[in-house]
Amino acid sequence: MTRVLRELTDEDVAKIVGTYHAWRGDPGAGTYEDIPGFCKVAAKKELRNHGYVLTPGRYVGVEAAEEDTEPFDEKMKRLTAQWREQQAETAKLDAAIAANLEELGFGS
């Protein structure tokens, strides 16, 4: 999944369908409500204020981010350790690639 391409799961489709039916006011569909980052009913005045541009982000916004409760010092220690591990792995991979290129006759 990327920002450009997303394959919808059965749960995604069910959420969209349920929201649509609630928005229409279909019997048994529940009550529609705006959900930041997912859906919003925009009034004509709001559309007019945005020059009738229908880019969803202008209206829907973004869902609330989860609060980061990890203390800064602990987070930095964890991230620094993770970065050092990744740097070590990078060095191993670079050496392996260089060896493979050398074996193929494309060494430096």
KATA-V803941 format. One record per pair of residues at least 4 apart in sequence whose C-alpha atoms are under 7 Angstrom apart, sorted by the first residue. I is the first residue (numbers start at 1). J is the second residue. D is the distance in whole Angstrom. If there is no record, write none. Layout:
# KATA-V803941
i = {I;I}
j = {J;J}
d = {D;D}
This chain:
# KATA-V803941
i = {1;1;1;2;8;8;9;10;11;12;13;14;15;16;17;18;18;19;19;20;21;21;21;22;22;22;22;22;23;25;34;34;34;35;35;36;36;36;36;37;37;37;37;38;39;40;40;42;42;42;43;44;45;46;47;47;47;48;56;57;70;70;71;72;73;74;75;76;77;78;79;80;81;82;83;84;85;86;87;88;89;90;91;92;93;94;95;96;97;98;98;99;100;101;101;101;102;102}
j = {5;6;7;6;12;13;13;14;15;16;17;18;19;20;21;22;29;23;32;24;25;26;29;26;29;30;31;32;32;29;39;40;41;39;40;60;61;62;63;60;61;62;63;60;60;59;60;46;47;59;47;48;49;50;51;52;53;52;60;61;74;75;75;76;77;78;79;80;81;82;83;84;85;86;87;88;89;90;91;92;93;94;95;96;97;98;99;100;101;102;107;103;104;105;106;107;106;107}
d = {6;5;7;6;6;6;6;6;6;6;6;6;6;6;6;6;6;6;7;6;6;5;6;6;5;5;5;5;5;7;5;5;7;5;6;6;6;5;5;5;5;4;4;6;6;7;5;6;7;7;7;6;6;6;6;5;7;5;6;5;7;6;6;6;6;6;6;6;6;6;6;6;6;6;6;6;6;6;6;6;6;6;6;6;6;6;6;6;6;6;7;6;6;6;5;5;5;4}
